[in-house]
Amino acid sequence: MADWSFNKNGVIVTIHGPVVTVRIDRPDLKNGMDKDSFFAMEEALTYVSYDLDAKVIVYTGTGDYFYTGGRVDANDPEDTRIYGIAQEKYYAAKALIKLPSIAAVNGHCQKGGMSWLFDCDMAISKSWNTFGYPEVRMGGVPMLVMADSMCLPKKIALQAYYSSEPISADTMYRLGYLNAIASDQEYDATLDRFIHMVIDYPKTLVQMTHDCYYEMASITDDKERLAYAHKTLQERVLPAMKNEKQEYNI
C-alpha cells in the first residue's frame, strides 16, 4: 500500500514504506487516551491491519511521556459506558495487528504504557525514563495493566503496585524488559537500528519467526512444542525457504 497518515483526537499513525508508527500526541495530558482517542486508534489500526507491505509497527509518544493509559470520568456513567465500548473496539483492532512490534519508549511509561511495553516484541528506552503503576496513589487499582504485567517478578511487581514508586530504566533493562537504553542523542539512531533488524530481512521469514514464537509460547508441554516445531518446519518453513536466497555463511 502507499504511504499513509492519520491524525485524529491525539492519535497519529503513519505508514512509510514498511514501517508503521503509532504515536500518542497528547502531551498536555501526559499522553493519556480518552474515549475519543480509543475510537480513533481503533479506526487507524483497522486500516493498518490491511496493509500487506508493512513489516514492523512502532509504538511511541510525544514529549516527556510514552503512554500513560486511559482517561475516564468514573463519576459520569455515560462517559464510563462509552469509554468501555471504545476500549473494547481498540483492543479488537489491535489484536488484528500481527506485525513484529517495537516499543519506542520516548518518555516516562506508566499505567497503560506498561501494557504496551510488555506487549511489544522489542523495546528501547531513553535512559532517564521511569516505569510504574501510580494507580493506587491516584485512587484506583492497576487492574488491566496488572493482567499484562504478570511476567514481572512478584516482589518487584507488588512493591510497584502498592507503593506507586517508579522503576528505573536500568532496572527494567536488567530484568530483561528493555533491549537497549539510549541517551537523548543516541535514541533516534538506536530506534533506527532496531527497525532495521526487522525490515532488512525477508518479510516472509521474519513474520513466520514472529508467528511461530507466539504459537510455541502458548504451548506449555515440551513434547507438544517440539512436535509443533517439527511439523511447522516441514509444512511451512522449508517451503518458504525455497523462495528465498540461501546463503550458508555463518
C-alpha positions as CSV (number, residue, x, y, z in Angstrom):
1,M,0.0,0.0,0.0
2,A,1.0,3.6,-0.5
3,D,2.3,5.8,2.3
4,W,-0.5,7.0,4.6
5,S,-1.1,9.2,7.5
6,F,-3.8,9.6,10.1
7,N,-4.2,12.3,12.7
8,K,-7.3,12.4,14.9
9,N,-8.0,13.0,18.6
10,G,-4.4,12.9,19.6
11,V,-3.6,9.7,17.7
12,I,-1.1,10.0,14.9
13,V,-0.5,6.9,12.8
14,T,1.7,6.8,9.7
15,I,2.8,4.2,7.2
16,H,6.1,5.0,5.5
17,G,7.3,2.1,3.3
18,P,7.4,-1.0,5.5
19,V,7.3,1.0,8.8
20,V,4.1,1.7,10.7
21,T,4.4,4.3,13.5
22,V,1.7,4.7,16.2
23,R,2.1,7.9,18.2
24,I,0.1,9.3,21.1
25,D,0.2,13.0,20.7
26,R,-1.4,14.4,23.8
27,P,1.5,15.8,25.8
28,D,-0.8,18.2,27.8
29,L,-2.4,15.1,29.2
30,K,0.8,13.1,29.6
31,N,-0.2,11.0,26.6
32,G,-3.3,9.6,28.2
33,M,-6.2,8.5,26.0
34,D,-9.9,9.2,26.4
35,K,-12.8,7.5,24.7
36,D,-12.4,9.6,21.5
37,S,-8.7,8.7,21.3
38,F,-9.6,5.0,21.6
39,F,-12.1,5.3,18.9
40,A,-9.5,7.0,16.7
41,M,-7.0,4.3,17.5
42,E,-9.4,1.6,16.5
43,E,-10.1,3.3,13.2
44,A,-6.4,3.7,12.4
45,L,-5.3,0.2,13.4
46,T,-8.1,-1.4,11.4
47,Y,-6.7,0.4,8.3
48,V,-3.2,-0.7,9.2
49,S,-4.3,-4.4,9.5
50,Y,-5.0,-4.4,5.8
51,D,-1.5,-3.3,4.7
52,L,0.3,-6.3,3.3
53,D,3.5,-4.4,2.7
54,A,4.1,-3.3,6.4
55,K,6.9,-5.2,8.2
56,V,7.1,-3.6,11.6
57,I,5.0,-1.4,13.9
58,V,6.5,1.1,16.3
59,Y,4.6,2.5,19.3
60,T,5.7,5.8,20.8
61,G,4.6,9.1,22.2
62,T,5.2,12.8,22.0
63,G,7.1,14.8,24.6
64,D,8.2,13.6,28.1
65,Y,5.7,10.7,28.3
66,F,5.4,7.4,26.4
67,Y,1.8,6.4,27.1
68,T,0.0,6.7,30.5
69,G,-3.2,4.8,30.0
70,G,-6.9,5.9,29.9
71,R,-8.7,9.0,31.0
72,V,-12.3,8.4,32.1
73,D,-14.7,10.2,34.5
74,A,-15.7,7.4,36.9
75,N,-18.4,9.7,38.2
76,D,-20.1,10.0,34.8
77,P,-22.0,6.8,33.9
78,E,-22.3,7.7,30.3
79,D,-18.7,8.6,29.9
80,T,-17.8,5.3,31.6
81,R,-20.1,3.3,29.3
82,I,-18.8,4.8,26.1
83,Y,-15.3,4.6,27.3
84,G,-15.7,0.8,27.8
85,I,-17.1,0.4,24.3
86,A,-14.2,2.4,22.9
87,Q,-11.6,0.3,24.7
88,E,-13.2,-2.9,23.5
89,K,-13.1,-1.7,19.9
90,Y,-9.5,-0.6,20.3
91,Y,-8.4,-3.9,21.8
92,A,-10.2,-5.8,19.0
93,A,-8.5,-3.7,16.3
94,K,-5.1,-4.0,18.0
95,A,-5.5,-7.8,18.0
96,L,-5.7,-7.7,14.2
97,I,-2.1,-6.4,14.1
98,K,0.3,-9.4,13.8
99,L,3.4,-7.4,12.8
100,P,6.7,-7.5,14.7
101,S,6.5,-4.6,17.2
102,I,8.8,-2.2,18.9
103,A,8.1,0.0,21.9
104,A,10.0,3.2,21.4
105,V,9.8,4.5,25.0
106,N,10.4,8.2,24.4
107,G,9.4,9.3,27.9
108,H,8.0,8.1,31.2
109,C,6.0,4.9,30.9
110,Q,3.1,4.4,33.3
111,K,-0.2,2.7,33.7
112,G,-1.4,1.5,30.2
113,G,2.1,2.3,28.9
114,M,3.3,-0.7,30.8
115,S,0.9,-2.9,28.8
116,W,2.2,-1.5,25.6
117,L,5.8,-2.2,26.8
118,F,5.2,-5.8,27.7
119,D,3.0,-6.5,24.6
120,C,5.8,-5.4,22.1
121,D,8.4,-7.8,20.8
122,M,11.3,-5.4,21.5
123,A,11.7,-2.2,23.4
124,I,14.2,0.7,23.7
125,S,14.1,3.5,26.2
126,K,15.7,6.8,26.9
127,S,18.0,6.4,29.9
128,W,16.1,8.9,32.1
129,N,12.7,7.3,31.7
130,T,10.8,5.8,34.6
131,F,8.3,3.0,34.6
132,G,5.5,2.2,37.0
133,Y,2.0,1.9,38.3
134,P,0.7,5.1,40.1
135,E,-2.9,3.8,40.2
136,V,-3.2,3.3,44.0
137,R,-1.7,6.7,44.7
138,M,-4.2,8.2,42.2
139,G,-7.2,6.4,43.9
140,G,-7.5,3.3,41.7
141,V,-6.2,-0.2,41.1
142,P,-3.9,-1.2,38.2
143,M,-6.4,-3.8,37.0
144,L,-5.9,-4.2,33.3
145,V,-2.2,-3.5,33.4
146,M,-1.8,-6.0,36.2
147,A,-3.1,-8.6,33.9
148,D,-0.5,-7.7,31.3
149,S,2.3,-7.5,33.9
150,M,2.3,-11.0,35.4
151,C,5.7,-11.5,33.8
152,L,7.3,-9.2,36.3
153,P,8.9,-10.8,39.4
154,K,6.2,-10.9,42.1
155,K,8.0,-8.9,44.7
156,I,9.0,-6.1,42.3
157,A,5.5,-6.0,40.8
158,L,3.7,-5.8,44.2
159,Q,6.1,-3.2,45.5
160,A,5.4,-1.1,42.4
161,Y,1.6,-1.7,42.7
162,Y,1.4,-0.9,46.4
163,S,3.7,2.0,46.6
164,S,3.3,3.6,43.2
165,E,7.1,4.1,43.3
166,P,8.7,4.4,39.8
167,I,11.1,1.7,38.4
168,S,14.2,3.0,36.7
169,A,15.1,2.2,33.1
170,D,18.3,0.5,34.3
171,T,16.2,-1.9,36.5
172,M,13.8,-2.7,33.6
173,Y,16.9,-3.4,31.4
174,R,18.4,-5.7,34.0
175,L,15.1,-7.5,34.3
176,G,15.1,-8.1,30.5
177,Y,12.1,-5.9,29.6
178,L,14.2,-3.4,27.5
179,N,16.6,-4.4,24.7
180,A,18.5,-1.1,24.9
181,I,18.8,2.1,26.8
182,A,19.9,5.2,25.0
183,S,20.8,8.8,25.7
184,D,18.7,11.5,24.1
185,Q,21.4,12.0,21.5
186,E,21.6,8.3,20.7
187,Y,17.9,7.5,20.9
188,D,16.8,8.0,17.2
189,A,19.8,6.0,15.9
190,T,19.1,3.2,18.3
191,L,15.5,3.0,17.3
192,D,16.5,3.0,13.6
193,R,18.9,0.1,14.3
194,F,16.1,-1.9,15.8
195,I,13.7,-1.1,13.0
196,H,16.3,-2.4,10.5
197,M,16.7,-5.6,12.5
198,V,13.2,-6.4,11.2
199,I,12.9,-4.7,7.8
200,D,16.3,-5.6,6.3
201,Y,15.4,-9.3,6.0
202,P,12.7,-11.2,4.0
203,K,9.2,-10.4,5.4
204,T,8.0,-14.0,5.0
205,L,10.8,-15.4,7.2
206,V,10.6,-12.6,9.8
207,Q,6.9,-12.8,10.0
208,M,6.9,-16.6,10.3
209,T,9.5,-16.3,13.1
210,H,7.2,-13.9,14.9
211,D,4.1,-16.0,14.5
212,C,5.8,-19.3,15.4
213,Y,7.4,-17.8,18.5
214,Y,4.0,-16.8,19.9
215,E,2.4,-20.0,18.9
216,M,5.1,-22.0,20.7
217,A,4.9,-19.7,23.7
218,S,1.3,-20.7,24.1
219,I,2.2,-24.4,24.2
220,T,3.2,-25.5,27.8
221,D,4.1,-29.1,27.1
222,D,7.7,-29.5,25.9
223,K,6.9,-32.5,23.7
224,E,4.0,-30.8,22.1
225,R,6.1,-27.7,21.5
226,L,8.8,-29.8,19.8
227,A,6.2,-31.6,17.7
228,Y,4.8,-28.3,16.6
229,A,8.3,-27.1,15.6
230,H,9.0,-30.3,13.6
231,K,5.6,-30.1,11.8
232,T,5.9,-26.3,11.1
233,L,9.4,-26.8,9.8
234,Q,8.3,-29.3,7.2
235,E,5.0,-27.8,6.3
236,R,5.7,-24.0,6.4
237,V,9.3,-23.1,6.9
238,L,11.1,-25.3,4.3
239,P,8.5,-24.4,1.5
240,A,9.0,-20.7,2.3
241,M,12.8,-21.1,2.2
242,K,12.6,-22.3,-1.4
243,N,11.5,-18.8,-2.4
244,E,14.5,-17.1,-0.6
245,K,18.1,-16.9,-1.4
246,Q,20.1,-19.5,0.7
247,E,23.4,-18.4,2.0
248,Y,25.2,-20.6,4.5
249,N,27.7,-18.0,5.7
250,I,27.9,-18.2,9.5
